Amino acid sequence: MKEKTWNECKLTLPMEISASLAILSDDKQMFMSLQMHVSVNVDQLFEKAELLKMIQELKKEIKILKLERSYTIPIEKERMIEDEKKNNDTVAIPEECKKMKTQVEILGKKLKEWDEEKRIELNRMNWDDIWSLILYLSLFVLLYILFIKKNEIYFEEIFEKQKSIQQEIYEKYLEKIKLKNQMEEALSKYTKCIEQYNNLCFIERDVLTQKQQKEQQLMAMNHIHALDNRVLKGFNELNGKLRKLIEENQKCIEKEWNELEKKWNKWNSQEIAIFVGHILKCKKSKINQFHDIIKKKKIDGTSLLKMSKNDWMDIFDFETFSQACIIHDSFTQICEKYPINMINSDEGVPQQDIPKEYICPLSNSIMNDPVIALNGITYDRSSIMNQYQNIPNYSSLMIDGNLELYPDHALQQNIQNFLETTK
């Protein structure tokens, strides 16, 4: 049920409303008229609204009390103190007292009548009535004394009972104070416990919020980790493929390089530029510069044999002399590895079919111009001329600082015949 909403108005309350109603016939004559008078008592409406609001507040309080405790605390009554408050309750008078009171009132009336009468002579008085009255009064006094004694005993019992009740009240008062203090202490502890409980609830809520955030972050990290693993797996596969391609490319380069080294005496300007660039690990632009120089100088593979280190430095204008030395030494190694006679004559001849005496011990290839050194061993002229320093005790092969060699024409003729028969 929605709460009532009151809007401010400019009417003066209370107010009375009058209205008239008329019903006309077809000929516009009044057929019926009605007057109505309405009086609005707004005060009652406001009182009902206030009562409704009070009922709702009481319901809320009852609901809160039911939630807080399942018992009701009684209202503490005020103690009655003597001489401070009057007892308005009607005390029931015993029947005996009522009868005695009635008889006393009758006797009092008779005594009053006798007192108001004129004095009479003693001999004319009715002594029997007087004596009976005195006897009756004596009996009444005796009964009164007995009643007084009885009431004294009753009052003593009441007094003792009052003392015991007061003692019990005092004990209960002390117990009430003690329980009240305990209750206040318990309420204080309860309040602190509620505050701690609320704080723990707030902390628990923050912890749950942080837990949810961490779980979301963990889910995101797991998703990123799975994606990273997939990407890493893809990169590993790509890396394996690239490595395989690099190895194949390297083998291809080595194969092409070996083929290029074998035909060094037939190198053109482009191949010579490639050789220099490969040894020095130059860029393509630098290789093109070397190609232009070689083409301009008209250098071929055989002319490289006649070039010294200084010639390499002068022609190509290297940055350092060590580069010229590296190029010269590398070319010399290629020449020693693939001599001209082996390139021209070994082609098509299996190595195992060549007689050992036809092979130079330095170049390990068929000799083109066999010569006999002073140690009695036959070498190819070009090989011993270039590599005599690699022979142990090579000074024994020289006379006056000059290498002494003797041509072996018979062996040379036999080598030529062998090559012709193997074609």
C-alpha positions, 0 to 999 in steps of 0.5 A: 500500500502506498503512503498518502501524499498531501499537497499544499492547497489554498483552501480554508478548512473546515469548509462547506460545499453546496450544489444544486441540480435541475432536470428540464423537460423537453419544453425546457420546464423544470421537471425536478430540482435537487439541492445538496449540502456537503460538509467536509471534516478534514480534521478526521482525515488528518487524524486517520492519516496520523493513526495509519502512520503510527500503526505502520511505525508500530509494525516496524518497531514490532518487526525490529523487536522480533528480530532482536529478541524473542521476549518482552521486557516488563515495565518496572512499577514504582514502589508505594511509599507510606505518607506520600500516596493515598490508597484510593482502593476500598477496604472491605470491613469485616461483618463483626465490625459492621454489627458492632458499629450498628449497635454502638450507633443505636446505643449512642442514640439512646444515650443522646435521648436520655441526655436530652430528656428532663431530669427525673427523680431517681425513684421514678427511673427504670433501673432495670433498663439502666442496668441492662444498658450498663451491662450491655455496654460493659459487654460491648467494651469487652468485645471491643477490647478483644477485637483490639487485641485481635487486630493488634495480633493481626497488625503484628503479623502484617508488620512482620509480613511487610518486613519480609516483603521489604527484605525480598523487595530489597533483595530483588532490587539488588538482583535487578541492579546486578542483572541490569548491569549485566544486561548493559554489559551484554548489550555493550558486548552485543553492540561491539559484536554487531560492529565487528560482525558488520566490519567482517561482512564489509571485509568479506564483501571486499575480499569476495570482490577482490576474489572475483576480480582476481578470478577474472584476471586469472581467466584473462591471463589463462586466455592470454597464456593459451593464445601465447602457447598457440602463437609460440607453437606457431613460431616454433613451427615457423622457426623449424621451417626457417631453420630447415630452409636456412640449412638447405640454403646453406648446403646449397650455398656451400655446394654452389661455392664448392662448384665455384671454387673448382672452376676458379681459373674460369672465373669471370668478373661477376664470379670474382666479385662474388668471391671477394664479397663472400670472403669479406662478407660485404653488402651487395652494393660493395660487391657491385663496386668490386664488379665494376673495378674487375670489369674495368681492369679486365681481371680473370681467374688466371690473372689472379695467380700473378697478383700479390697482396699489394696488388690486391690492395692497390686494385681494390683499395681495401680499407685495411691491408689485412683484408687484402691479405685475407683475400690473397690467402683465401685464393691461394688455398683455393688454388692449392685445393683445386690445382689447374692440372687437376681441374683440366685433367682429373675431370671424369677420372675416378680418384681410385683409378689414378696411379699413386706415382701420378699424384702430387703429394702436396696437391693430391692431384694428377701432376701436370709438370712433374719435377724431381726435388733434391730429396728424391720425391717427385712433385708438381712444379706449381705445387712445390713452387707455392708450397715448398715451405710446408715441406719439413726441412725444406732448406735441404731442397735449396742451393744458394737460396734457390729451389733446385728442381729437375723435370721428369719427362718420362713420368710426364709422358706416362701421365699424358698417355694415362689421361688419353686412355681414360677419356 
